[in-house]
Amino acid sequence: MKIVLLILVMLIQVSSFAQGTTASANDFESMKKNTIYLELAGNALIYSVNYDRLITPNIACRVGLSALPLNFPDAYSFSFALPMSASYLLNFAGSSSHLEAGIGITPMVSILSGMYASLGIKPEINIMLVPMLGYRLQPKHEGFNFRLLWTPIVVLTNPPPPDSTPFAYWFGLSVGHTF
């Protein structure tokens, strides 16, 4: 009798879980999944313009672009960054507030001209690994999107001099529009 009761309780639990999944899938279909935002600091160091897409109610992927001109005496440099990331979103009681945890990678290319180019210095390519943890306001329908994340940066290529570290504590602030 105990085994039958245990099986019955398990079937009820599985049934209620399946109904919750179906409701969640219906909610996801009606959600706005695309976001465009400006990130200050964060994965691209100074700024980036990004496109973000919800793949599931809890998984978001993004790609961005940053271009930064740098002027030096007798030289000019231009840096491009392409931040990419995937995040898991933990929802707070059905609200638009989420805990965001993710991982990103940012290739950065610096192109030199002027004095540096004449010395034969070639473009520099750096790849940074960027874990992310913070708050995300992700509306279910069209509206304002906000992110505040801790984004420590680990440089994977072109290591710094021996007296410094390839690790930097960093943060990112994003504002944008979900549609």
Helices and strands as residue ranges (DSSP letters): H 2-30, E 34-41, G 42-44, E 47-54, E 59-72, E 75-81, E 84-91, E 97-114, H 115-118, E 124-137, E 143-150, E 153-155, E 167-168, E 171-178
